[in-house]
C-alpha cells in the first residue's frame, strides 16, 4: 500500500496534537543541523522537545507556581530557582550534586521539599540553573508532564506550608507510596513480562522473573541506576577503598558518556575507548590488567547510537569474566525483541539498559526506561538482591501510574512492530545502497 505522508511544521510536537509528546518535528536536514548548532531561528520555533533537553511546559508551569509560593519566605533574600524531582532518593542526589564543592556557608541555600503526592522539589540559587539542568538531562531522573499536571491544580489554593521541608542530613529513604496499587501492580507486571519475554516464549518465561527488572522514568535513569548498582556491587566485592572506575567501549549516546564523566555522580571516573574496535579491545585488556580489580563495569551499546557499530560482545563477555567486572549494555537501538544479550552463544551481559520511550512504546507520548539483570549471569544473585534493595528503599524513581497506563497500552504490539520495522529498515538500506549520492550506509542488520 502507498504511504500517505503528512507535513508537520517545524517545532511542532510529534505525535501531533498530543500534550505529552516527547518528540518534535524537524522536517528538513538543515533544521536538524540548526538545532544541534543552536541556531536561534530553529530553537525559537520549538513548541516542545525531548523532555530531558527541553523541559515540558507543564513542568515549567508547576515550577513557576512553586517559586511564587516561596517569594515571601526565607528564600526571598536571594534569587532562587527550583526543580521538581520524582522521588526522595532523586531529590537527595540532586542536593548532593548541587552542593558539590560548595562552601559550607552556602549550603543552606539548597533545600528539598516534599509534595504530599510523593514527588519533591529542590530550591537552589538561580545562577546554578545550568548545573541543575545538567542533572535533569544526564541522570534522566525527570518528572513527566502528566505527573506535573496532577500537582498543579491543587497548588492554586495552597500556601508554602503545602510543601514539607526535608532534613537531607537525617532523612531515611523508604519505599515510595504508590497510589492505586491495585491498578498499578498489574500494569507494572505486564510491562515487566514483556521486557523479559517479548516473544512470549515458554522457555524464556521459565528462565526469568520480574524481580530482575526495574521500570523507571527514562532510559538515562535506567543507565544511572545501573551505574549505582555497579558501584554498590563493586564496593561489596572489592577489598580496595578507592572509588571504582568505569569503562565506556565504543562511541555511545553522548549523555551516557557525560553521565559517567561527572565526578559528582561517578567519583572514580571513566576511561573511554571511542572506536570500539579490535585495537581498543587490546587496549582495554591492558587497562583491566593494570587496574587490578578497580574497574567495576564496562558500558557499551549494541549497536551504538548513532553510528550503529556493533562491538564484539563475545570478547567483552570474556574480558568481563576474566577480570571480574560487569558488562552493561544499552540495547535501545536493537531492542530486546531482536537481540538476546543474556543467552546468545558466547555472550552474557550482566545488566541491560533500555529506553522504553522509543521502540517499546512506539507512540512517542511517554518517557520510560528499563533496567534488567541477567538472571543466569555470573553475578545474578548479587545483582538481583542489589536491585531489589534499591527498589525497596525507593532508590530508583518509579514510573508514575499516569505514565504506566499509556506505556502498557502502547507496548502491547511491541514484538509485531519490531518485525515490521526490521523489514522496512532492510528495504531502506537496500534502496540507499543504490543511490549515487550516498557514500556509505550504516546498517547493522
URJOMO-V54828 format. One record per backbone hydrogen bond with DSSP energy under -1.0 kcal/mol. NH is the residue of the N-H (numbers start at 1). CO is the residue of the C=O. Records with the same first field share a line. If there is no record, write none. Layout:
# URJOMO-V54828
NH: CO  CO
This chain:
# URJOMO-V54828
11: 25
12: 9
14: 23
21: 18
22: 364
23: 14
25: 12
32: 28
33: 29
34: 30
35: 31
36: 32
37: 33
39: 34
43: 39
44: 40
46: 43
47: 11
53: 50
54: 50
60: 56
61: 57
62: 58
63: 59
64: 60
65: 61
66: 62
67: 63
68: 64
69: 65
70: 66
73: 70
76: 73
78: 75
81: 124
83: 122
85: 120
91: 87
92: 88
93: 89
94: 90
95: 91
96: 92
97: 93
98: 94
99: 95
102: 99
106: 103
109: 106
110: 107
111: 123
113: 121
114: 164
115: 119
118: 115
120: 85
121: 113
122: 83
123: 111
124: 81
126: 79
128: 125
129: 126
132: 128
133: 129
134: 130
135: 131
136: 132
137: 133
138: 134
139: 135
142: 140
148: 144
149: 145
150: 146
152: 148
153: 149
155: 151
156: 153
157: 154
158: 155
162: 159
163: 160
164: 114
166: 112
168: 166
170: 167
171: 167
183: 180
184: 180
185: 181
187: 183
188: 184
189: 185
190: 186
191: 187
192: 188
193: 189
194: 190
195: 191
196: 192
197: 193
200: 197
205: 201
206: 202
208: 204
212: 209
213: 210
214: 371
216: 369
222: 218
223: 219
224: 220
225: 221
226: 222
227: 223
228: 224
229: 225
230: 226
231: 227
232: 228
233: 229
234: 230
235: 231
236: 232
237: 233
238: 234
245: 294
246: 269
247: 297
248: 271
249: 299
250: 273
256: 253
257: 253
258: 254
259: 255
260: 256
261: 257
262: 259
265: 262
266: 262
269: 266
271: 246
273: 248
281: 277
282: 278
283: 279
284: 280
285: 281
286: 282
287: 283
288: 284
289: 285
290: 286
291: 287
296: 245
298: 326
299: 247
300: 328
302: 330
304: 309
308: 304
313: 311
316: 312
317: 313
318: 314
319: 315
320: 316
321: 317
322: 318
323: 319
325: 320
326: 296
328: 298
329: 351
330: 300
331: 353
335: 331
338: 335
339: 335
347: 344
349: 341
350: 327
351: 327
352: 372
353: 329
354: 370
356: 368
357: 368
361: 356
362: 358
369: 216
370: 354
371: 214
372: 352
373: 212
374: 350
377: 374
380: 377
383: 379
384: 380
385: 381
386: 382
387: 383
388: 384
389: 385
390: 386
391: 387
392: 388
393: 389
394: 391
395: 390
403: 400
404: 400
405: 401
407: 403
408: 404
409: 405
410: 406
411: 407
412: 409
414: 411
417: 413
418: 414
419: 415
420: 416
421: 417
422: 418
423: 419
424: 420
425: 421
426: 422
427: 423
428: 424
429: 425
430: 426
431: 427
432: 428
433: 429
434: 431
435: 432
438: 435
